[in-house]
């Protein structure tokens, strides 16, 4: 489908494969983080006493909790990079062995026997080793009056997606209730630099003409009057009383049973 450029308004959005955009008005230089290499850390950890392993962590058990009824969910996952060690690889130029230490924190919610929602805070300290990551040293040095993190943090970046896969109310060796969490998470480890890129540009993004929508309160009774009638009974899941017959099979059986002898 061709584009009518007289009616086409440039704006942020998806470009389909058949679409053809007009020629850019200029080439501009922008400063952005560019990813040079990345890898994925994928782990599922359960609670276990003793030294941490690749599948266990001793910090996935809560402090003693009183009269818990059931676990609800975990929330507010966060990751903080603590330290980075970079060891050059002799046979691979600009590749390094990366040792990262980080902290994952989150809250676990549960309800007690009095019906009160309560939370426990968890922090787990982990260290992972990436055997080979393309992580070249910067050629130029940057000076700025804008405060920034240390240079290693600017080069190595962590992005995480995490979830509590399970929460179990157990008793410790002294008979006290504790909450044990099973944690699953993905961490993307990225080697990146701030670089200058030359990209095509059209113009400044225009300010939208539409006014932001206001939250207009609607009368609850009016909402009720407009809503459809609900289903009064749950759906039934019934087995057929008779085995299924194909129509041709049924006709053939009928003819055989009713044919004249």
N, C-alpha and C positions, 0 to 999 in steps of 0.2 A: 504494500500500500504506500503510495507516494505521499509526501508531506506538502501541504499547502503552506509555504513559508510566510505568506502574507498574514495568515491567521495563527501561525505557530509562535508560541511564547516560550522563550528559553527559561528553563527553571530546573532545579534539581529533580531527578527522576530516573527511572529505568529506560534503557534504550533497547528496543527489540532488534532482532537480527536483520529485519528488513528495513529498519529505519535508516535514513540518511540525514545527518545533521548538516547545517550550513557550515561554510568555512569559518574557522575561528578568526576573531578580529585582531588577535595579537598572540605572541608567545611571551609568557611571564616566567620569572624565576621565583620559586617558592622554597621555603626551608621547612623540611618535614623529616620525621624519623623514617629511615629506610631499613627494612629487615634484611640482613645479610644471610642469616641462617636461623633455623629453629628446629626444635625437637619436642616430643611429648613425653611427659611422665604420667603414668596411669597406675594408681594404687588402690587397693581395697584393704583397709586396716581394721583389725579387731583388737579388743582389749586383751592383754596378757601381762602378767607380772614379769619382772626381770628386764634385762636389756632389750631395747627395741630391735625388731628385725624388719625384713622387707614386707612382712604381712601382719605384724603386731605392733602395738604401742601401749606403754603402761599408763599414758595420760588420758586414755579414752574411758576412764572410770571417774565418776563424780565423787565429790565429798559425800559424807554420810547425809542421807536425807530422811525426813521423818514422815511416816504414814503415807507413802505414795500409793496412788491407786492405779494409774496407768500413764505410760509415756504418750505424748502428743506428737511433737515434731521438733526438728532442729532448724535454726534460722541464722541469718546474719553472718554468713561465712566470710572470712577475711584472711588474706595472706600477707605476710610482711617478710621481705628479704632482709636477712641479718648479715650475712657475709658471703663473699665470693673469693675463691682461690682459682687462679688461672695458671695452668702448667703447660708451657709450649711443648708441642709434639715434634720430635727431631726430624722425622721423615715426612711431615706434612706442614708445609709453610703456612703460617697464619692460622693453623688449626691448633686448638688448645683443649686440654682436659680441664673440665670445669667442675669445681666442687662448690655446691651452693648449700647454705644453711638458711632455713626459713621457719616461720611460725604460722600455723593455721589456727585460727580461733573461731568459735561459734557459740551459740546458746542452744541448750536443749530444754524444751518445755515439757512439764508433766503436771498432772492434776493430783491433789492429795485426797484423802478420804473425806475431807470436809468440803470438797468441791471447789477448792481454791487453786487457781493456776499459779505455778511456780516455775522458776528457771534455774538452770545450772550453767556456769560458764566453763568452757573448755579451752585449753591452749596446748597444742602439741608441737614439740620441737623436732624437726626432721632435717636430715642431711642426705643429699643425693649426689651421685657422681655421674657426670656426663662424659663418656670416654673421648668423644671427638666432636667439636663444634667449631665452625668457621667463625673466628673472632679476631679479625685483623686489628692491629694497633692503630690508633688515629695518627694521621700524618701531620695534621695541623693542631695547634693548641688554641682553645677558645677562651677568650676573656670577656666577661660580661658583668654588668652591675646588678644583674638579676640573680638572686640567690638560687642555687641549684643543689641537687644531691651530689654525692661523691661521683667521680667519673665512672667507676665500675657500675654503679646503679644506672647510669645513663646508657651504658652499653648493653648490659644484661637486664632483661625485663621478664617478669613472671606474670602470667595471666591464668586464673584458676576458675574452674567450674567444679563445685563440690556439693555433696548431698549426704545426709545420714541415711544409710540403707536400712538400719534397724536400731531399735533401742530396747534394751531388756532391763527390767527391774530384778536385781539379784541381791543376795546377801553375802557380805564379806565373811572372813574367818571368825569375826567376833559377833556375827548375827545381825549386823546393821545393814539397812537397806542402802543400796547404791544403784546408780544408773550407768549401764555399760552401753557405749555407742559403737556401731559399726560404720566406719567412715569410708566413702568412696570419693575419689577426686581425680581430676585431670589438671595438669599444669603444663601450659605451653611456655617453654623457655626460649626466649628470643634474643638473638644477637643483633643489635641495631645501632645506627649512628644517626645523628642529625646531619642531613646533607642538603645541598641545593639542587633542585630539579627544574628542568625547563619543560613547561607544559603548555599546550594550547589553551587559550582563554577567549571567552566571548565578550563578557562585560561583567560589571558588578551585579550580584544577585539583587533583584528588585524586591522591595518591601511588599508583602501581600496586601491586596486591597480589602480582603475580607476582614471583618471585625471579629475578634475572639468571641466565641459563644459564651453566653452567660448561663449559669445554672438557675433555670426558672423552676421554682417549687410548684409542684402540681398537687392538687387536692387528692389525698389518698382515696377518697370515695370515687372520684372521677377515674383514677387508675383502675380501681376495682371494677367499675362498671364497664370499662373497655376490655378487661381481660377475658380470655375464653373460659368456658366452664371446665373445671379440672376433671380428670379421670377419677372416678370414685373408688375403683377397685384395681388391684395390681393385675398385670398381664398374666395369663395362664399359660403354663407350659405342659401341654397334654400330649400323651402318646396316642397314635391312631388305634382305634379299636380293631381294625381289620388290616391284614397285610396289604401293601400296595400292589395293584394289578395294572399292568399295562393294558390299554384298551384292546389291542390286537390279541393279547393273551386271554383277556376276559371273553372276547367274542369267540375265540377258538374253543375255550372250555365250555362255553354255553352251547355251541353247536354240537360238540361231542356228547354232552349230557342230554341233549334234547333231540338228537337225530333219531329217525325211525330205524329200528333194527330189522 
